Amino acid sequence: MGKTFAEKILALKSGKYSVVAGEIVTVSPDIVMSHDNSAAIAKKFKQIGIDKVKHQEKIIIPLDHCVPAATEKYASNHKEIREFVREQKIENFYDINIGVCHQVLPEKGHIIPGTLILGADSHTTTYGAFGAFSTGIGRSEVASIWATDEIWLRVPETIKVNIEGEIPPGIYPKDIILHIIGDLGADGALYKAVEFSGKVIKEMDIGGRMTLCNMAVEMGAKIGYVEPDEKTIQWLAPRTNKKYEIIKSDLSAEFEKIINYDISDLEPQIACPHTVDNVKPVSKVTGTKINQALIGTCTNGRIEDLKIASKILRGKKISSKVRLLVFPASMEVFAQAMELGILQELVKSGAVIMNPGCGPCLGAHEGALAPGEVCLSTANRNFKGRMGCKEAEVYLASPATVAISSLYGEITDVRGDLK
């Protein structure tokens, strides 16, 4: 019987010849990532009673959740992290001028196929788009890894999701993953490895694959995974010279289940308040008034997303009743969008261009909502209070749906403008 990707990589990282789904293994990660939560992790680390981290070269710390610091509390937190980084001689530290962790790590060449990546952030699943086993863990677990370079993991069963068909006009990777989450539910892949495959995945760009893997955790998945191909290799080529091994599931691998989707007739999708799996076709909620629109975050703040929004907004003005905030996912994306004239187009339309960061996604700053307000966002979560106010509502959709809706001041089906 063949092996799945998850079984193969956890066998490799545990030093075992073979492991099976359900088995618990002790592994040593290739990378352990934390962000603004690193100060809290450092406190836990010092409580262990060890002076120095075991492998500082494996530690990556980007500041991104509240940058620049919005309050004295956040500023003090950042200061503690910078002091810890200097004390431990951690070289892979990215301060407030770089961008969102899940965009920055791949851009800086830290993410390669066949690696085991653990991060103190649930959307660490993003890196599965590059053929890595990548998952979120808790702060205490990160502190323990800093001290011991080890952690135990349960080998997950694998669900294979085949996505076939022709992509209809107005449909983007965000629509596809929202449709899958709505179908399977928030716990439909609990602690499973979700392997995305099929014709649509092969045709999808790297940014789109990152969107799918990023949101795999919203259906409970331990990891999302896309088998690396020539697109992966080409994307990585200018960013890293590290040698890597592409690890794939065997053709005879035993999957827990195989789910097939044909998206040829898929409509634009939207996740309605207050859960990510409360997904409906956009056509079911058109006309819903919005106060704020957000394009960005680790899910949809890439150059591909900004291009889509710019194309829709070019030569037009957003509604006077809407605040459109645009957060490029990184300074690299920001600079590229500036060079291509994308930011200029967005500004002309009435958008407010923000520095790369996570601020509004978690309600830390820069775009918090007021009671009774409605935001249409490209983010990955819409839980009550997610954007800073428990009495506000957040809808999730593609950059295209967010852009077109910001023109009309209400949720709008982008296909109407494509006719």
C-alpha positions in Angstrom: 0.0 0.0 0.0 1.3 3.4 -0.9 1.8 6.4 1.4 0.3 9.8 1.5 2.3 13.0 1.6 1.6 13.5 5.3 2.7 9.9 6.1 5.9 10.3 4.1 7.0 13.6 5.5 6.3 12.8 9.1 8.2 9.5 8.7 11.1 11.5 7.3 11.1 14.1 10.0 10.7 11.5 12.8 13.5 9.4 11.5 11.2 6.4 11.1 11.1 4.2 8.0 7.4 4.3 7.8 4.4 5.7 9.7 0.7 5.4 9.3 -2.3 7.8 9.8 -3.2 7.9 13.5 0.3 7.2 14.8 1.9 9.7 17.1 5.5 10.7 16.2 8.1 13.0 17.7 9.5 15.3 15.1 12.1 18.1 14.7 10.7 21.0 12.5 12.7 22.8 9.8 11.2 26.1 10.8 9.2 27.5 13.7 7.5 30.8 13.2 5.9 33.3 15.6 4.9 36.9 15.2 3.7 39.6 17.7 2.9 36.8 20.1 6.6 36.1 20.5 6.9 38.2 23.6 4.4 35.9 25.4 6.2 32.9 24.0 9.5 34.3 25.3 8.1 34.5 28.8 7.0 30.8 28.6 10.4 29.9 27.3 12.2 31.6 30.2 9.9 29.7 32.6 11.4 26.5 31.3 14.7 27.5 32.9 16.9 27.4 29.7 19.0 30.4 28.8 19.5 29.8 25.1 17.2 28.6 22.3 18.5 25.3 20.8 18.5 26.2 17.2 18.2 30.0 16.6 18.6 29.4 12.8 15.2 27.7 12.7 13.3 30.5 14.3 11.6 33.1 12.2 9.9 36.1 13.8 8.0 38.7 11.6 6.1 41.6 13.3 2.8 42.0 11.5 -0.3 41.9 13.7 -0.3 45.5 14.9 2.3 47.5 12.9 3.2 50.2 13.6 2.3 49.8 17.2 -1.1 51.4 17.9 -0.8 51.7 21.7 1.8 51.7 24.4 0.9 48.1 25.2 1.7 47.0 21.6 4.8 49.1 21.5 6.1 47.5 24.7 5.3 44.1 23.2 7.4 44.9 20.1 10.2 46.2 22.3 10.3 43.0 24.3 10.5 40.9 21.1 13.3 43.0 19.7 15.3 42.6 22.9 14.7 38.8 22.9 15.8 38.6 19.3 19.0 40.5 20.1 19.6 38.4 23.2 19.2 35.1 21.4 21.0 36.3 18.2 18.0 35.3 16.1 18.9 36.4 12.5 15.6 35.8 10.8 13.7 38.7 12.4 11.5 41.0 10.3 10.5 44.2 11.8 7.4 46.3 11.0 8.5 47.3 7.5 8.2 43.9 5.8 4.7 42.6 5.8 2.3 39.8 6.8 4.1 36.6 8.0 2.4 34.2 5.6 3.4 36.3 2.6 6.9 37.3 3.8 8.2 33.8 4.6 7.7 32.4 1.1 8.9 35.7 -0.5 12.1 35.6 1.6 12.9 32.0 0.5 12.2 30.3 3.8 9.5 28.0 2.4 10.5 25.1 0.2 8.9 21.7 -0.7 9.4 18.8 1.6 9.8 20.7 4.8 8.0 20.7 8.2 6.9 24.1 9.3 5.2 24.9 12.5 3.9 28.3 13.4 2.1 30.1 16.3 -0.6 31.1 14.0 -3.5 29.0 12.7 -3.1 30.1 9.1 0.4 28.6 8.9 -1.4 26.1 6.7 -0.7 28.6 3.9 2.7 27.1 3.1 1.2 23.9 2.0 0.8 25.6 -1.3 4.5 25.0 -1.8 4.5 21.3 -0.9 5.4 21.7 2.8 3.7 20.1 5.8 2.8 23.3 7.6 0.5 23.8 10.5 -0.3 26.0 13.4 0.6 25.2 17.0 0.1 26.9 20.4 2.4 29.3 22.1 3.5 26.8 24.8 4.4 24.4 22.0 6.6 27.0 20.3 8.4 27.7 23.6 9.0 24.0 24.0 10.4 23.7 20.5 12.7 26.7 21.1 14.1 24.7 24.1 14.1 21.2 22.8 13.8 21.3 19.0 11.1 18.6 19.3 7.3 18.2 19.3 4.9 15.3 18.9 2.4 15.2 16.2 -0.4 12.8 15.2 -0.1 11.7 11.6 -3.3 13.0 10.0 -5.6 11.0 7.7 -5.8 12.6 4.2 -8.8 13.9 2.3 -8.2 14.4 -1.4 -10.2 17.2 -2.9 -10.3 17.1 -6.7 -11.4 20.3 -8.4 -12.3 19.9 -12.0 -14.1 21.8 -14.7 -13.8 25.1 -16.5 -13.5 28.2 -14.2 -16.5 30.5 -15.0 -16.1 34.3 -15.4 -16.2 36.0 -12.1 -15.0 33.0 -10.2 -11.7 33.1 -8.2 -9.8 30.8 -5.8 -11.6 32.5 -2.9 -15.0 31.5 -4.3 -13.8 27.9 -4.7 -12.5 27.5 -1.1 -15.5 29.2 0.4 -17.7 26.8 -1.6 -15.8 23.8 -0.3 -15.9 25.1 3.3 -19.6 25.7 3.0 -20.1 22.2 1.7 -17.9 20.4 4.2 -18.5 22.6 7.3 -16.2 24.1 9.8 -15.3 20.7 11.2 -15.5 18.7 7.9 -11.8 18.1 7.8 -10.9 18.2 11.5 -7.3 17.2 12.0 -7.1 15.9 8.4 -4.5 16.6 5.7 -6.4 18.2 2.8 -4.7 17.6 -0.5 -6.0 19.8 -3.3 -5.7 18.4 -6.8 -7.3 18.3 -10.2 -7.3 20.3 -13.5 -8.3 23.6 -11.8 -5.4 23.4 -9.3 -2.9 22.7 -12.1 -4.1 25.8 -13.9 -4.2 27.9 -10.7 -1.4 30.4 -10.0 0.7 30.2 -6.8 -1.3 33.0 -5.2 -4.5 31.1 -5.7 -3.1 27.9 -4.2 -2.0 29.9 -1.2 -5.5 31.2 -0.7 -6.9 27.6 -0.7 -4.3 26.3 1.8 -4.6 29.4 3.9 -8.3 28.7 4.5 -8.0 24.9 4.8 -7.9 25.5 8.5 -11.4 27.0 8.4 -12.8 23.5 7.8 -10.6 22.1 10.6 -7.7 20.8 8.5 -4.3 20.2 10.1 -2.7 21.0 6.8 -3.6 22.0 3.3 -1.3 20.7 0.5 -0.8 21.2 -3.2 1.7 18.9 -5.0 4.6 21.1 -6.3 4.9 21.4 -10.1 6.7 23.6 -12.6 4.9 26.7 -11.4 6.1 26.1 -7.9 9.7 25.6 -9.1 9.6 28.8 -11.2 8.1 30.8 -8.3 10.8 29.6 -5.9 13.7 29.9 -8.3 14.5 33.7 -7.8 13.8 33.4 -4.0 15.9 30.6 -2.8 18.9 28.5 -3.7 18.2 25.8 -1.1 18.0 22.3 -2.3 14.7 20.6 -1.7 12.9 17.3 -2.2 9.4 17.2 -3.7 7.4 14.7 -1.7 4.2 13.5 -3.2 1.4 11.1 -2.3 1.8 7.7 -4.0 -0.8 6.8 -6.6 -1.7 3.8 -4.5 -1.9 5.9 -1.3 -4.9 5.2 1.0 -7.0 8.4 1.4 -9.7 8.6 4.0 -12.0 9.9 1.3 -11.9 11.5 -2.1 -14.2 14.4 -2.8 -14.8 15.7 -6.3 -16.0 19.1 -7.3 -16.9 20.4 -10.8 -16.9 24.2 -10.6 -18.0 24.8 -14.2 -21.3 26.3 -12.9 -20.1 27.8 -9.7 -21.5 31.2 -8.7 -19.5 33.8 -6.8 -19.6 32.8 -3.1 -19.8 34.7 0.2 -19.5 33.7 3.8 -22.2 35.4 5.9 -22.0 36.4 9.6 -20.9 35.0 11.9 -19.2 31.7 10.7 -16.9 30.9 7.8 -19.0 27.9 6.8 -22.2 30.0 6.5 -21.6 30.2 2.8 -24.1 31.3 0.1 -24.0 32.4 -3.5 -23.5 36.1 -3.7 -26.8 36.3 -5.6 -28.6 35.4 -2.4 -27.4 38.4 -0.5 -27.1 41.1 -3.2 -28.3 44.5 -2.1 -27.0 44.1 1.5 -25.6 47.5 2.4 -22.0 47.8 3.5 -20.0 50.5 5.3 -16.5 49.2 4.8 -14.7 47.1 2.3 -11.3 45.4 2.9 -8.9 44.0 0.3 -5.8 42.4 1.8 -4.7 40.0 4.6 -2.7 36.8 4.3 -5.6 35.3 2.3 -6.0 37.9 -0.5 -3.5 40.7 -0.3 -1.2 39.5 -3.1 -0.4 41.2 -6.3 -2.9 38.9 -8.2 -5.6 40.2 -5.9 -4.7 43.8 -6.3 -4.7 43.5 -10.0 -8.2 42.1 -10.0 -9.5 44.9 -7.8 -7.7 47.6 -9.9 -9.2 46.3 -13.1 -12.7 46.5 -11.7 -12.2 49.9 -10.1 -10.2 51.6 -12.9 -11.8 54.9 -14.0 -14.6 54.6 -11.4 -15.3 55.9 -8.0 -16.3 53.9 -4.9 -19.6 54.8 -3.2 -19.5 57.8 -0.9 -21.1 55.5 1.7 -18.2 53.0 1.7 -14.6 53.1 3.1 -12.4 50.9 1.0 -9.2 49.9 2.7 -6.4 48.2 0.7 -3.6 46.3 2.6 -0.9 44.8 0.3 0.3 41.7 2.0 4.0 42.7 2.0 6.3 45.5 1.1 7.3 43.5 -1.9 3.7 43.4 -3.1 3.3 47.1 -2.2 6.4 48.1 -4.3 5.2 45.9 -7.2 1.7 47.4 -7.2 3.2 50.8 -7.1 5.5 50.1 -10.1 2.6 48.7 -12.1 0.4 51.7 -11.4 -2.1 49.6 -9.5 -2.0 51.7 -6.3 -2.5 54.9 -8.3 -5.6 53.4 -9.9 -6.9 52.3 -6.5 -6.3 55.7 -4.9 -8.1 57.4 -7.8 -11.1 55.3 -7.2 -11.2 56.5 -3.6 -9.4 53.6 -1.8 -7.2 54.2 1.2 -3.9 52.4 0.8 -2.5 51.1 4.1 0.9 49.7 5.1 1.2 45.9 4.9 -0.1 44.3 8.1 -2.8 42.3 9.8 -4.4 45.2 11.7 -8.1 45.1 10.7 -8.3 41.4 10.2 -8.1 40.8 14.0 -9.5 44.2 15.0 -6.2 45.4 16.4 -6.2 48.8 14.6 -6.6 50.4 11.2 -10.1 49.7 10.2 -12.0 48.5 13.3 -15.7 48.5 13.0 -18.4 50.4 14.9 -21.7 48.9 16.3 -24.1 48.2 13.5 -21.6 48.5 10.7 -21.1 45.9 7.9 -17.8 45.1 6.3 -17.2 43.0 3.2 -13.7 41.6 3.5 -11.2 39.3 1.7 -10.0 38.0 5.0 -10.4 34.4 6.3 -12.6 34.8 9.4 -15.8 36.6 10.1 -16.5 35.6 13.7 -18.4 38.0 16.0 -16.0 40.7 17.2 -13.3 39.6 14.7 -12.8 43.2 13.4 -13.0 44.8 16.8 -16.7 45.0 17.4 -19.1 42.3 18.5 -22.1 44.3 17.3 -20.8 44.6 13.7 -21.1 42.1 10.8 -18.4 40.8 8.5 -18.9 39.0 5.2 -16.1 37.2 3.3 -15.7 37.2 -0.4 -13.2 37.4 -3.3 -11.3 40.6 -4.2 -13.5 40.9 -7.2 -16.7 40.8 -5.2 -15.3 43.2 -2.6 -14.2 45.7 -5.3 -17.4 45.7 -7.3 -19.5 46.0 -4.1 -17.5 49.0 -3.0 -18.6 50.8 -6.2 -22.3 50.3 -5.4 -22.3 50.5 -1.6 -23.9 47.1 -1.3 -23.0 43.5 -1.9 -23.0 43.0 -5.7 -22.5 40.1 -8.1 -19.4 40.8 -10.1 -20.8 38.9 -13.1 -23.2 41.7 -13.9 -20.2 43.9 -14.9 -18.7 41.2 -16.9 -21.6 41.0 -19.4 
